[in-house]
């Protein structure tokens, strides 16, 4: 019979004890805990990450329930980061989950350093804030950056791919981020891996999105962190 001490045994069986120990020591900050970021957070904590900071200033709304992990009838009106933190601690009560209900923008980035983290995960929708975060994070020498491009307006999760920001094709958000970088004449100091979809965005009046796609984006972001941790233990 399994005990509560066995809840990472399946992760360790695949990743190995050394990688699991490395994962437990890494510090990740995740910006945006909506349809993509919330699933990324859960995947990381379920795999064995124990130091996670989540940043988002939004509250749970009815339209979030179709795709966002912390969104339920019981959490409507609550800050997303608080609802998500509670869930993550139910998975691993020993994890350090820091919830910051704050808007990430240029002023926030000037006031808050990123040096204490090993990984930045960007799941922000705003072009300006996403661009500023990527540029600022790329200036931190030892920091790895993984970014989500557009997950909305798509049906097919099998079309999700990973590429460096400058190589992402057919994604309006990536195009807008690169255009803003060009206007600012500021570019990342290092390569930024992005999760995106090859599927052509659908046309609809509202910005429709499905959990089947957004969750795959989030889990793919989490897998990039795990793969990078594993690469450093071999």
N, C-alpha and C positions, 0 to 999 in steps of 0.2 A: 504493500500500500504506500502510495506517495504521500509525502508530507509537504508543508508549506515551504520548507527549505529546498524543495526540488523544482521550484517554479522557473528557474533558468536552466534546468538540466538539458532541455532539448536545444536551447541556443548553444550551450557549451559543447554539446555533442557534435555540433556542426562546426562551430567557430574555433573551439579549443580553449583551454584554460587561460593561456597567455593572452589571447585576444579578448576574452571576457574580462580579465583583470584590467587590460588597457581601456576597454570600453567603460568600465566603472570609474576610471579616473578622468575621463575626458569631460570637458565643460562645453556645452552647446547652448547657444542663444538662438531662439526661433522667433522670427518676426512675422506675425499674421497667423491666427489660429482658426481660420475659416475652413472652407471645404477642402483645402490642400493641407494647410499647416496643422490642423487638429489631428489628422490621420498620421502625419509625419511624427508628431509628438508621441502618439500612442505606440507606433511601431518601434520607436527608439526605446521607450521605457519598457515595453514588453520584451525587447531583445536583451536589455541589460544595462542601458545607460542610466546613471543615477544622479547626474548633475545637469539640470535643464532649466533654463530661464525662458519664459514665454511672454511675449510682448504684443499687446493688441488693446486698442481703446474701445472696441465695439461691444455692444450688448447682444444677447441672444434674441432674435426676432423670429416670428412665425415662418418667414420665407427661408430661414436657415435650416429648418428641420429636415428637408429632403436630402441634405448632403453633409452637414457639419456635425462632427462627433459630439461636442458638448451640447448640442441643441436638442432639447426634448420639451414636452409640455411643461415639465416641472422646472425647467431652467429659464423659461421665457422672462426677459427683462433683466436677467443677471449678467454681469460682465462675463464675457466668454472665457477670459483667462482664469477667473475664479472657478467657474463650473468645470473647466478642463483640468485644473489643478486637483480638484477633489477626485475626479475620476482617475487620474494618473496615480494618486496616492492610494486609491483603492486597489490598484494593480500592484504597486510596490510602496508600502508605507514607509520604507526606509530611504526612499529617494528624496533628493533635495530638489523640489520644484518651486521655483521662484516665479510668481505671477505679477506682472507689471501691467496695469491697466492704463496704458499711455500711448499717445500718438507718436509714431516715429517719423520725424521730419528733420530738416536741416538743423533746427535749433536743438532737437533732442540729441542728434549725433555730435554736435559741438559740446554738449554738456555731459555726455556719457562716453567713456572709453570702451573699447572692445578688446583691450589687451589681455584681459583675464580669461578669454575664451579660446578654445581650440577650433571651434567651427561656428560659422554664421550660416543660418538657413533663412533664406528670404522667400516668404510666401505673401508678399504685399501686392495689392492690386494697383495702387497709385503709381503712375509712371514716374513722377517727380521724386517721390519718397523712395521708390525702388532703386532708381538711378543713383540718388545720393547715398543710399546705404551701400550699394555695390562699390561705388568709388571709394567711400570712406573705409569700408572693410578691407579693400584691396591694399590699403596703405599699411595695414598691420602685418608685419613681416611673416609671422608664423601661422597666420590664420587661414583656414580653408573656407571658401565661400561656395555654397550651392544655392541656386536660384530657380524658382518656378516661373515659367512663362504662362501663357493663357490656357487655362483648363476649361473655361466656360465655352458654351456653344458647340460642344462636341459630344458624340455618342459613343465612339469606339475606343475602349481602353487599350486595345492591341496596337494602336498607332502611337503610343507614348514612347519617346526616345530621349536620349541624353546627348548633348553636344556642347561645345564651348560657345559662349555667348555670341561671338562674332560669326559663328558658323551655323547658327539656328536659321532655318529657312521656313517661310510660309507662316510666321507667327507675328501677328500685329503688335503684340506687347513687346516682343524682342526688338522689332523694327523701331517702335517708339522710343524704347530705352536707348538704342544706339543713336537715334536722331538727336535725343536730348544730350547725350554725351558729346556729339559733334558740335551742337550749338554752344555748349559750355566749354568746349575744347578741353575736356577732362575725360580720361579713360582709365580703366582699371590697370593697376600695376602688375597684375597677375591674371592668369586665365581663370575664368569663372564658368564652372560646369552648370548647365541649365537643363531642366526637365521641360520638355515641350511635346507637342503632338504634330504628327505629319498630316492629320486629318484637317481638311478645309473647314473653317469655322462656318457654322450654320447661320442662317438669317432668321431672326425672330424679334418681335417688338420688345420683349424684355430680355435681360441677359440671362437666359436659361442655362442651367448646368445640372449635371447628374453626379451622384456619389460614385457611380461605377467608374467615372473618369477621374474625378478630383481625388478620390482615395488612392488610385493608382499613382497619380502624381506625387501624393504625400509619401506613400510607401517607397517610391523610387528615390525620393530625396533622402529618406532614412537609410536606404540601402547604400547610397553613396558614402554616407558617414561610416557605416559598418565596414564597407570595402576598404576605405582609406585606413581605418584603424587596423584592419587585418594586414594590410600591406606593410604597416610599420612593425609588425611582430614576426615577420618572416625574413 
